[in-house]
Amino acid sequence: MTYLVERILRAYPWFLIAPALLPVVIWGEIIYPYLVPKTLLFYAITFIEVGMFVLLAAYGRTFFWSRLNRWETWIPGALLVLAYVTSAFGMDFYRSFWSLLVRGDGLLMLTCAVASFYLIVLYADRKFFDRLLRTVAVVASFVAFYGIGEWLVGGGRIGSLLGNAAFFAGYLGIAFFATLATAQSLPKIWERIAYVGATVQIIAIVLTATRGTLLALGVAGVVYLAYLTFAGKGAQQIWSASILTALVVFGGLFFVFRNEIAKIPFAPIARIASVSTSETDVASRLFIWKNMIGEIQKSPWIGVGSEHIDVLFNRFYDPTLISEQWFDRSHNAFLDYAAQYGIGGLLLYLALIVAFLTTAVRFARRVSRPVAGIFVLLATTYAVQNFFVFDTISSFWLLFALLAAFISLTSEETPASSSFLKGKHALAWLFALVLLILIIPVTYRPGLAAYDLLQAYKYQLTDVAKEVSYLSHGFALGTYADIEYGYEAYDMYANTQAAKLTGQDSIDAYQATLSIVTANFNRYTYDARTALYLSHILTLAPEGITVDQNLLSSSLERAIRLSPKRYQPWYVLANLSISNGNAYLPLSPERIKGYAAAQDILAKYIALVPKLSTPHFVLAQLLYASGNPAEAVVEATKGKALYVSDLETARRAAVYYETVFDLPNAEFFLEEVVRLDPTNTGAASDLAQIKAYEQSKK
């Protein structure tokens, strides 16, 4: 047994560093291949680390227990405790603990990250610190180099092995400074190689065109230059002041000519130059932040619990002011912490960042002033960029790991054995075995569910029996992927299968989808997305299937109650009234009554969201069909006046104008459809016919 413990001791530091390799982990055989494998593997690694630690402590291995006396080491633990308490009083502790499969950002991830933090604090020495920094430098440089290759091949904003430009940039925004820090302790040749890696990372960040990280690095650069200007010596003060002056001049010129600069066909420059309060993304974020602050004020002390930001978002969602349909983050980590865990959560998150600064002061006195300065810039960059984005496991763990290792080198403690665990060999082995077994429900089964879901996508049209089998098996695993199974099953059925399947295949696909989404509807009573999807699925029932009208009514009621300004449930309600009217003869009192009810529903929604173009065209089409062409023209005119480039609105407008044979307007909106959706051959054909007709009249 002693031999086995020695092997564990040798492997232990490598397991502590292993999460640094997560950015390169990707598995294309499961859905969400960029994030899910990383989070699932992180859980497994952490469980193994904790088991190894308990075994080593039980067998008398010494650790730096006295480091836990520093206030900086209390912050992650306090944050974790607060997160559990607020989530216990929140909307749904189950969801808070597990998060979503694609996000993996709930209490379980926080628990693993905090556990990893303390394991590093208790173990790290100078050798470990250097090894961690070098590993991060190598991995980040490789990921950056891969991202640059991705840009050379395909252009556009790059996500590299993290799958998303903002996630990629956020990770590199931290790793870049770890690379600079490791260069300080390397031999000359390796120091130069490290600086080359850092340069590659900066190039990759620029190519992501992620404005938050670019701004953060700019702020860090200004902080560094300002420090040298006032605290440097001789030539340092001169060149730093000169660069600061040049930056001010350049910034002024950039601002003056930014409208012209925004036309440059290079995304990083164009996106920065286009920043303004009227720009779509910026205006959307400002609206979200403003309303998120309002929601936080409703529950300022305990928040809503982890992973329920989407509930707040749905309450104030407005299609005229928010470009995204569904949000589970405010794109501001500070607001996210306040919303989830209350003011205490926000203060502890800020304290986590401040801990870098206070530790840097001690580090500068006792170890290395240049490395301490680099960590100050790291904390600055992280704070600024997270004002615009949010963490993934790659950046979140890295922040905790670097802080833990950084803290560990700021004083000289004596390692000691644990009086609590030492000698309890049997209990330690039992605990380690339990953790290994828990990897099955925490990592293996969710991974299998993700695999099943991907297979269902593959067979959604070619073999519906297989698709249903994979869906049923994955959902029956009982993992936290259940809510996303509903989202993805809806996507397959509503957007593909309902239109392309016939006969028994159509019925089987419908029933499988309905079963999953209904189960989620009953389980997640606070989720507007599930309620909306269920109502839409019910309206797409194959011919001959009896629809549960009570279920349809309750799903629509919940969807509107939880997200009142979302237009889809209102349209479903209006379509139901139209369908009821269509069951009767044209111009019959019953049909007129059905159409009038639909008009009333649309009028109520227009009053609720008066600046949205789409419902005016829906109402115009309905008025025309009801025999009120003059009123239809009035509504269509309102819709066109409010129109902002949008594919769905353009489609509806084109249909209306083609129906009433208003060819100039039909041509305009068909051109919009073709521009926004070049694959729409039907719209292209109609547009060509209209142009040919108008040409023949000349």
Secondary structure as UniProt FT lines:
FT   HELIX           2..17
FT   HELIX           18..24
FT   TURN            28..29
FT   TURN            33..35
FT   HELIX           36..58
FT   TURN            59..60
FT   HELIX           65..69
FT   HELIX           71..73
FT   HELIX           74..88
FT   HELIX           93..98
FT   TURN            101..103
FT   HELIX           107..123
FT   HELIX           126..154
FT   HELIX           160..162
FT   HELIX           165..183
FT   TURN            184..185
FT   HELIX           188..208
FT   HELIX           211..231
FT   HELIX           235..256
FT   HELIX           258..261
FT   TURN            262..263
FT   HELIX           267..273
FT   TURN            277..278
FT   HELIX           280..298
FT   TURN            300..302
FT   TURN            306..307
FT   HELIX           309..316
FT   TURN            319..321
FT   HELIX           333..366
FT   HELIX           369..385
FT   TURN            386..388
FT   HELIX           393..408
FT   TURN            419..423
FT   HELIX           425..439
FT   HELIX           440..444
FT   HELIX           445..458
FT   TURN            459..462
FT   HELIX           464..476
FT   TURN            480..481
FT   HELIX           482..492
FT   HELIX           493..497
FT   HELIX           498..500
FT   HELIX           503..523
FT   TURN            525..526
FT   HELIX           528..539
FT   TURN            543..544
FT   HELIX           549..562
FT   TURN            564..565
FT   HELIX           567..582
FT   TURN            586..587
FT   HELIX           589..608
FT   TURN            610..611
FT   HELIX           614..625
FT   TURN            626..627
FT   HELIX           629..642
FT   HELIX           647..659
FT   TURN            660..661
FT   HELIX           663..676
FT   TURN            678..679
FT   HELIX           681..697
//
